[in-house]
Amino acid sequence: MNKVKSKTKVKDKSDNLTDKLNQIAERTEANQKDSAKLQNGGTVTEGGEEDKENHKQISDDVKALFNKYENQESIPQDFEIDVPIDSMESAVGYSSLMRQMQQGYLRRVAYYRSDAGGCLSLEESRSRAFHGCTNQEEALKIFDSLMSMPLEILNFVNLLELQTYSPRSAEWIWEKLKQEGKKEFESGHLAANITFPVEYMKGMWNIARYLGVRESFLNDWKPKGGIEVALIDMMAQSYFQWQYWLEQTVKRSETEPRREHHEYEKWKRFNEKLRKAQSWEEGYWFPPYVHEQAAIEHAVQMADRFNRIFMRTLRQLRDLRRYSPVTINNPSQVNIANEGGQQINVAKTEEENKAKKITS
């Protein structure tokens, strides 16, 4: 009976996980369609009655989170002087986030003014580009929408719409986004996704191999701060590029290349005049093709290039620590000497040591 119960529990957990993954997939697919409109400057309209009903069902946790940051005390900003948003004076009363939201709004207005957006008038473009919240219910819907969207499709204009009624909630979402960006950088997934940019490359094994090499570098160097982490990411990326081009060098020099079929070569010879007339524009010479020797030489050069990038980054990482300022904590005696200069002995007196013990 115990075994049967344990199997039933596993099955229930599996079903729950499957349901959650299906919901995420459906929501992501819908959000991706909406993001295509948002990135082009369009607006997202609500779907059928079922979508409207689901949109109204905002969880109690989201409501509690919104109320927490909406009612949180903060120091009010001073907006007494009207100045251009991109001016130096705006630094007094406007944050960099406000300028980012302003730029997103201007891009959307420009879209509606363009041919792709319908060549609307300035007033119509502004009205379609921005719909500020006027009450807490609208702000709560936008807050819930921003919290449920994938991070990569969030838009500054939607944040601006929330900011008009609830600036504290908008700033909180922005801070959470920056924290997530920092986590993605420090975990290595940002560099891994850039190293493998195409979907078919983003397999689990490729990402795991990259993160494994990166973690090995991290354990060996133990970086201090984001700059050293970024340099280690550069080393890991250049290492993978070096591996790729080294593989191409061996492949191009030790294996047979793919050649054209003899029937296709025969067809090209018989139709050479017609092929040149239809396939090429006017000119006096044909660009040369890369032959076997040049292809091997190119792979060797690329491997050498990434090897030098790796070694250069390693030297920069070494020099960063070598030439960093030296900090000595609680010294009792330190010997200091410049190049070719006289050595100076710096030591604390007994009175200073006694005073430190008394105060501690």
VOGU-3710 file (C-alpha; in Angstrom, 3 decimals, decimal comma):
1> mnkvksktkv> 0,000/0,000/0,000  2,844/2,366/0,784  4,337/1,825/-2,662  1,009/2,489/-4,323  0,601/5,704/-2,368  4,093/6,896/-3,227  3,470/6,231/-6,921  0,212/8,134/-6,732  1,949/11,096/-5,126  4,654/11,142/-7,799
11> kdksdnltdk> 2,013/11,002/-10,487  0,123/13,895/-8,906  3,284/15,982/-8,708  4,101/15,153/-12,301  0,622/16,140/-13,416  0,843/19,404/-11,492  4,224/20,179/-13,029  2,909/19,365/-16,501  -0,087/21,625/-15,988  2,158/24,466/-14,824
21> lnqiaertea> 4,501/24,032/-17,794  1,545/24,025/-20,185  0,199/27,200/-18,615  3,606/28,863/-18,901  3,912/27,776/-22,534  0,459/29,117/-23,406  1,107/32,378/-21,587  4,533/32,758/-23,205  3,117/32,148/-26,671  0,441/34,780/-26,117
31> nqkdsaklqn> 2,956/37,233/-24,650  5,329/36,719/-27,563  2,566/37,675/-29,966  1,828/40,729/-27,854  5,519/41,615/-27,634  5,789/41,671/-31,428  3,082/44,345/-31,440  4,657/46,234/-28,554  8,123/46,257/-30,120  6,644/47,622/-33,333
41> ggtvteggee> 4,837/50,272/-31,365  1,402/48,672/-31,407  -0,979/48,167/-28,534  -2,320/44,928/-27,144  -6,063/44,388/-27,046  -7,835/41,921/-24,831  -9,056/38,670/-26,320  -12,355/36,849/-25,827  -14,559/36,596/-22,770  -12,380/33,842/-21,294
51> dkenhkqisd> -9,248/36,003/-21,522  -11,087/38,919/-19,924  -12,286/36,716/-17,091  -8,776/35,345/-16,483  -7,410/38,864/-16,568  -9,831/39,933/-13,842  -8,849/37,070/-11,572  -5,836/38,646/-9,917  -4,386/36,575/-7,102  -4,420/37,781/-3,511
61> dvkalfnkye> -0,620/37,544/-3,397  -0,283/40,018/-6,280  -2,778/42,365/-4,635  -0,931/42,176/-1,320  2,397/42,817/-3,061  0,984/45,797/-4,936  -0,511/47,288/-1,761  2,759/46,749/0,101  4,768/48,847/-2,325  1,954/51,281/-3,058
71> nqesipqdfe> 1,582/52,217/0,611  5,268/52,163/1,437  6,645/55,480/2,621  9,222/57,178/0,398  10,830/60,590/0,065  8,813/62,601/-2,489  10,598/64,060/-5,493  10,461/67,760/-6,293  8,962/68,496/-9,732  8,368/72,236/-9,409
81> idvpidsmes> 10,465/73,265/-12,462  9,398/72,206/-15,971  12,510/71,357/-18,016  13,188/69,126/-21,071  13,445/65,471/-20,118  16,911/65,057/-21,721  18,428/68,260/-20,302  21,076/68,548/-17,619  18,574/70,251/-15,311  16,361/67,179/-15,421
91> avgysslmrq> 18,924/65,370/-13,277  17,619/67,396/-10,342  14,044/66,176/-10,535  13,993/63,193/-12,956  15,644/59,823/-12,655  17,348/57,883/-15,432  14,399/55,481/-15,351  12,071/58,339/-16,275  14,226/59,142/-19,298  14,160/55,516/-20,402
101> mqqgylrrva> 10,373/55,449/-20,191  10,207/58,733/-22,094  12,337/57,284/-24,897  10,072/54,221/-25,088  7,056/56,503/-25,401  8,710/58,554/-28,161  9,595/55,398/-30,115  5,989/54,222/-29,981  4,673/57,616/-31,074  7,148/57,589/-33,986
111> yyrsdaggcl> 5,838/54,166/-35,004  2,250/55,412/-35,269  3,460/58,413/-37,235  5,252/56,167/-39,750  3,766/54,312/-42,725  3,843/50,998/-40,857  1,836/52,489/-37,996  -0,829/54,088/-40,177  0,502/57,647/-40,672  -1,640/58,929/-37,810
121> sleesrsraf> -1,693/62,509/-36,656  0,383/63,598/-33,693  -2,572/63,679/-31,303  -3,863/60,270/-32,419  -0,365/58,796/-32,125  0,012/60,105/-28,611  -3,391/58,819/-27,528  -2,673/55,331/-28,877  0,885/55,173/-27,586  0,097/55,900/-23,965
131> hgctnqeeal> -2,822/55,173/-21,637  -1,969/56,239/-18,116  -3,635/54,642/-15,116  -6,369/56,712/-13,513  -7,344/54,462/-10,605  -6,024/51,633/-8,486  -7,916/48,933/-10,393  -6,192/49,793/-13,690  -2,826/50,053/-11,937  -3,348/46,638/-10,338
141> kifdslmsmp> -4,110/45,063/-13,741  -0,953/46,498/-15,284  1,067/45,440/-12,228  -0,268/41,892/-12,547  0,458/41,892/-16,293  4,045/43,052/-15,799  4,604/40,470/-13,076  3,353/37,617/-15,310  5,153/38,537/-18,563  8,510/36,995/-19,541
151> leilnfvnll> 11,329/39,375/-18,642  12,630/39,783/-22,181  9,393/41,275/-23,542  8,647/43,844/-20,831  8,227/47,337/-22,230  9,113/50,758/-20,818  5,791/52,239/-21,950  3,825/49,728/-19,876  5,999/50,647/-16,914  5,280/54,314/-17,601
161> elqtysprsa> 1,533/53,630/-17,578  1,887/52,094/-14,110  4,184/54,897/-12,970  1,549/57,584/-13,564  -0,598/56,204/-10,730  1,800/54,097/-8,653  5,418/55,304/-9,040  6,626/53,231/-6,113  5,379/49,970/-7,627  6,947/50,884/-10,978
171> ewiweklkqe> 10,293/51,621/-9,336  10,082/48,367/-7,394  9,534/46,381/-10,621  12,491/48,179/-12,196  14,727/47,324/-9,231  13,645/43,677/-9,401  14,499/43,601/-13,119  17,975/44,940/-12,418  18,461/42,328/-9,700  17,458/39,564/-12,110
181> gkkefesghl> 19,861/40,967/-14,708  22,649/40,895/-12,143  21,820/37,283/-11,243  21,882/36,244/-14,901  25,284/37,883/-15,324  26,794/36,408/-12,169  25,410/32,926/-12,869  26,991/32,867/-16,348  23,769/32,334/-18,300  24,050/35,743/-19,969
191> aanitfpvey> 27,456/34,898/-21,462  26,335/31,329/-22,266  23,331/32,521/-24,283  25,564/34,938/-26,207  28,085/32,171/-26,891  25,289/29,983/-28,296  22,968/32,524/-29,961  20,861/30,235/-32,202  18,027/28,134/-30,807  19,436/24,759/-31,869
201> mkgmwniary> 22,718/25,631/-30,106  21,022/26,315/-26,768  20,962/22,645/-25,837  21,430/21,536/-22,259  24,808/19,955/-22,980  26,231/23,076/-24,650  25,117/25,336/-21,799  26,357/22,832/-19,206  29,765/22,578/-20,901  30,169/26,345/-20,948
211> lgvresflnd> 29,097/26,758/-17,314  31,382/23,863/-16,319  34,425/25,556/-17,880  33,402/28,898/-16,382  32,971/27,422/-12,894  36,392/25,807/-13,195  37,916/29,214/-13,973  35,980/30,787/-11,096  37,145/28,162/-8,610  40,737/28,612/-9,743
221> wkpkggieva> 40,752/32,415/-9,673  38,089/33,251/-7,046  37,118/36,621/-8,588  36,491/39,696/-6,471  33,773/41,858/-8,003  31,964/42,144/-11,301  34,966/43,253/-13,387  36,885/40,071/-12,679  33,760/37,986/-13,340  33,368/39,744/-16,709
231> lidmmaqsyf> 37,006/39,009/-17,601  36,507/35,345/-16,725  33,419/35,305/-18,979  35,598/36,698/-21,782  38,146/33,955/-21,153  35,502/31,233/-21,217  33,966/32,592/-24,439  37,326/32,942/-26,192  38,261/29,460/-24,988  35,174/27,973/-26,625
241> qwqywleqtv> 35,848/29,915/-29,851  39,440/28,670/-29,833  38,185/25,095/-29,386  35,794/25,503/-32,326  38,402/26,865/-34,736  40,971/24,297/-33,629  38,411/21,631/-34,479  37,872/23,266/-37,889  41,635/23,242/-38,485  41,857/19,495/-37,877
251> krseteprre> 38,668/18,803/-39,826  39,746/20,817/-42,881  43,253/19,382/-42,953  42,580/15,715/-42,094  39,159/14,941/-43,609  37,634/15,051/-47,075  35,623/18,164/-47,980  32,134/17,999/-49,456  32,376/18,292/-53,217  29,799/19,045/-55,893
261> hheyekwkrf> 28,154/16,097/-57,614  29,635/15,328/-61,026  26,196/15,631/-62,679  25,818/19,144/-61,287  29,321/20,068/-62,512  28,402/18,736/-65,950  25,197/20,779/-65,960  27,106/23,926/-64,973  29,555/23,489/-67,856  26,771/23,173/-70,416
271> neklrkaqsw> 24,835/26,108/-68,988  27,728/28,342/-68,008  26,834/31,226/-70,308  23,169/31,176/-69,328  24,063/30,806/-65,629  26,412/33,777/-65,691  23,902/35,912/-67,546  21,102/35,195/-65,072  23,048/34,869/-61,811  25,538/37,745/-61,946
281> eegywfppyv> 25,278/41,476/-62,371  27,533/43,517/-64,642  31,214/43,600/-63,728  34,727/42,778/-64,879  35,803/40,009/-62,517  34,414/37,235/-60,299  35,096/37,066/-56,551  37,489/34,176/-55,826  36,226/31,134/-53,964  37,965/29,848/-50,839
291> heqaaiehav> 39,974/26,781/-51,815  41,172/24,014/-49,543  44,519/25,553/-48,638  42,998/28,969/-47,930  40,246/27,397/-45,819  42,810/25,585/-43,655  44,890/28,735/-43,297  41,809/30,717/-42,325  40,916/28,217/-39,592  44,488/28,327/-38,232
301> qmadrfnrif> 44,422/32,132/-38,143  41,093/32,184/-36,331  42,302/29,647/-33,756  45,429/31,717/-33,192  43,365/34,888/-32,884  41,150/33,507/-30,138  44,151/32,002/-28,399  45,706/35,482/-28,256  42,417/36,959/-27,010  42,361/34,362/-24,220
311> mrtlrqlrdl> 45,963/35,031/-23,203  45,494/38,814/-23,386  42,429/38,627/-21,132  44,332/36,413/-18,694  47,127/38,996/-18,504  44,601/41,755/-17,890  43,100/39,722/-15,073  46,553/39,180/-13,584  47,513/42,852/-13,923  44,227/43,913/-12,335
321> rryspvtinn> 45,327/42,246/-9,111  49,014/43,007/-9,447  48,542/46,758/-9,704  45,574/47,091/-7,365  46,174/49,168/-4,195  47,527/47,223/-1,239  45,415/47,311/1,940  46,921/46,314/5,296  44,477/45,647/8,099  45,583/46,179/11,725
331> psqvnianeg> 49,349/46,293/11,138  51,728/46,133/14,067  54,863/46,700/11,982  55,207/47,435/8,242  58,392/48,003/6,233  57,896/50,401/3,302  60,501/51,273/0,665  60,305/52,955/-2,745  62,384/51,793/-5,685  65,992/52,577/-4,735
341> gqqinvakte> 64,785/54,539/-1,706  65,390/54,225/1,992  63,340/51,681/3,892  60,936/53,155/6,424  59,689/51,223/9,428  56,133/51,999/10,498  55,040/50,573/13,837  52,371/51,380/16,348  53,445/52,609/19,727  52,552/50,842/22,952
351> eenkakkits> 50,264/53,739/23,928  48,262/53,326/20,691  47,938/49,569/21,210  46,804/50,100/24,839  44,274/52,748/23,743  42,887/50,378/21,122  42,460/47,612/23,692  40,688/49,979/26,090  38,253/51,292/23,464  37,499/47,788/22,169
//
